[in-house]
Amino acid sequence: MPMILAANANAQGSHVGEWRHPDAWDRPAANIANAVRLAQIAEAGKFDLLFLADGNGVRQMDKPDLFAATSPSDRPGVFEPVTLLSALAMATRHIGLVATTTTTYDEPFHVARRFASLDHISGGRAGWNLVTTSNPGDALNFSHAEHVARDQRYERANEFADVVKGLWDSWADDAFPQDKASGRFLDPAKVHVLNHKGKHFQVAGPLNAPRPPQGYPVVFSAGQSEAGRDLSARHADCIFAIEATLPAAQALYADFKGRLAKYGRGPDDLKILSGVTIIVGETAQQAEDIAGELDDLVPPPVGVDYLSKMVGRSMKDYPLDGPMPDFEEEHVGHTGIGRAIVKVAKEQGLTVRQTYRRILPQMAGNMFKGDAQQVADVMEEWYRGKGCDGFMIAAPVVPTGLERFTRLVVPELQRRGLFRREYEGRTLRENLGLKRPPRRFG
Ligand SMILES: Cc1cc2nc3c(=O)[nH]c(=O)nc-3n(C[C@H](O)[C@H](O)[C@H](O)COP(=O)(O)O)c2cc1C
């Protein structure tokens, strides 16, 4: 099974200063021409898929410097992802198209219908990244006074995914003969009415779309809590994880693979993609230069706001060159990233300025930097060492970073027999080495 490569397809990139870099595209907000070009670069590099993270709200309005400068996971001016991927489906032929949609503020019928449509439009290349929503403020756009608590979000998410899959199974694969001669458009014996009645949802069904070409579009998820991991073990085909070191990634990999048997699944039924920022240069020095240029594009007020966002509390009143404060755990960010930042700053005795400069290039996650050999070496080590089944790659600067990756690193991975030279399969599932799920209602 070749290494899986996914492209993080945020057109504004993955570094706070990135959109300002001279090599970055001009005017990246809601720019369809850029999105098409990015998809085509990734497809030329034989990437498995494009991945669009998403949320349903404008963030950081309480942090004026960061709000004006924008940071990658804020996305104040982007396309709705399934709409965008439907357009990209018509501009590509092989690459998988994965969009994020929330189970907390959406309805299973809508989600089943949207992704079934995308799967048909793309000829079996759709994926759904199931999230329970990370940004609490999104709640205010959906008639909620506050964000739904984590336990409830995951309870709802499990039922939501059951319903979505049940709806995708509404029709047998051959339920639509569309036979002009007999006048039978469909075969009434080949539809199942779901009639779901649960704690969170009552959904009659059937879905008004034929069964998706992949049976089920590929399901992604990214939750890291106990509840999040269990949801992934039960429902996901792929997870997107971020770990900063190989031992941590290996522990996470073993944990996820170990949870599958409980749900009657094998270790190959869930693929683990490790999120990483990759800065590759023709030489190691060029990679260093790009990283330095990016960091220089972030003025201190923006850096401090960004750090505040990552640790979940305001850093404005702390001296820039004073030590990074050692917060109590319960005060720090809600995803674990904030805690990790504070821990590293403490261990290494970093100042506030050094801490934000440390997290800028990789959004507090992982980074591989160097020439093609160096980058391929560490990718190989993680892959062969069971730290992951592949990578979710952010490659600053958009688009030159991804172009350089496909020109320099992809051929090196191919030479080492780690990555495909041509797409093997017709669908995203086939390319990922995932089975097509049988229909639940025979
Ligand atoms: C790598 C990664 C990517 C994520 N992408 C998104 C996203 O695009 N949209 C979103 O609302 N949440 C996203 N999340 C948040 C998770 O889906 C989840 O809601 C959050 O991590 C809290 O759940 P947990 O406590 O189980 O981790 C992401 C999380 C991780 C770790």
PDBQT file of the ligand as one rigid body, heavy atoms in Angstrom, charges set to zero:
ROOT
HETATM    1  C1  LIG A 501      -6.104  17.975  12.790  1.00  0.00    +0.000 C 
HETATM    2  C2  LIG A 501      -7.448  18.502  13.174  1.00  0.00    +0.000 A 
HETATM    3  C3  LIG A 501      -8.245  19.137  12.212  1.00  0.00    +0.000 A 
HETATM    4  C4  LIG A 501      -9.507  19.639  12.542  1.00  0.00    +0.000 A 
HETATM    5  N1  LIG A 501     -10.264  20.297  11.592  1.00  0.00    +0.000 NA
HETATM    6  C5  LIG A 501     -11.449  20.861  11.982  1.00  0.00    +0.000 A 
HETATM    7  C6  LIG A 501     -12.242  21.618  11.069  1.00  0.00    +0.000 A 
HETATM    8  O1  LIG A 501     -11.894  21.794   9.910  1.00  0.00    +0.000 OA
HETATM    9  N2  LIG A 501     -13.399  22.167  11.521  1.00  0.00    +0.000 N 
HETATM   10  C7  LIG A 501     -13.838  22.002  12.811  1.00  0.00    +0.000 A 
HETATM   11  O2  LIG A 501     -14.892  22.511  13.169  1.00  0.00    +0.000 OA
HETATM   12  N3  LIG A 501     -13.106  21.258  13.670  1.00  0.00    +0.000 NA
HETATM   13  C8  LIG A 501     -11.934  20.721  13.302  1.00  0.00    +0.000 A 
HETATM   14  N4  LIG A 501     -11.200  20.013  14.205  1.00  0.00    +0.000 N 
HETATM   15  C9  LIG A 501     -11.731  19.843  15.558  1.00  0.00    +0.000 C 
HETATM   16  C10 LIG A 501     -12.233  18.454  15.815  1.00  0.00    +0.000 C 
HETATM   17  O3  LIG A 501     -13.120  18.004  14.849  1.00  0.00    +0.000 OA
HETATM   18  C11 LIG A 501     -12.893  18.409  17.184  1.00  0.00    +0.000 C 
HETATM   19  O4  LIG A 501     -14.126  19.071  17.129  1.00  0.00    +0.000 OA
HETATM   20  C12 LIG A 501     -12.032  19.045  18.221  1.00  0.00    +0.000 C 
HETATM   21  O5  LIG A 501     -10.729  18.519  18.110  1.00  0.00    +0.000 OA
HETATM   22  C13 LIG A 501     -12.601  18.814  19.614  1.00  0.00    +0.000 C 
HETATM   23  O6  LIG A 501     -12.857  17.464  19.803  1.00  0.00    +0.000 OA
HETATM   24  P1  LIG A 501     -11.887  16.540  20.596  1.00  0.00    +0.000 P 
HETATM   25  O7  LIG A 501     -11.955  17.090  21.959  1.00  0.00    +0.000 OA
HETATM   26  O8  LIG A 501     -12.441  15.177  20.417  1.00  0.00    +0.000 OA
HETATM   27  O9  LIG A 501     -10.514  16.697  19.995  1.00  0.00    +0.000 OA
HETATM   28  C14 LIG A 501      -9.955  19.499  13.872  1.00  0.00    +0.000 A 
HETATM   29  C15 LIG A 501      -9.156  18.851  14.832  1.00  0.00    +0.000 A 
HETATM   30  C16 LIG A 501      -7.915  18.358  14.505  1.00  0.00    +0.000 A 
HETATM   31  C17 LIG A 501      -7.105  17.673  15.567  1.00  0.00    +0.000 C 
ENDROOT
TORSDOF 0
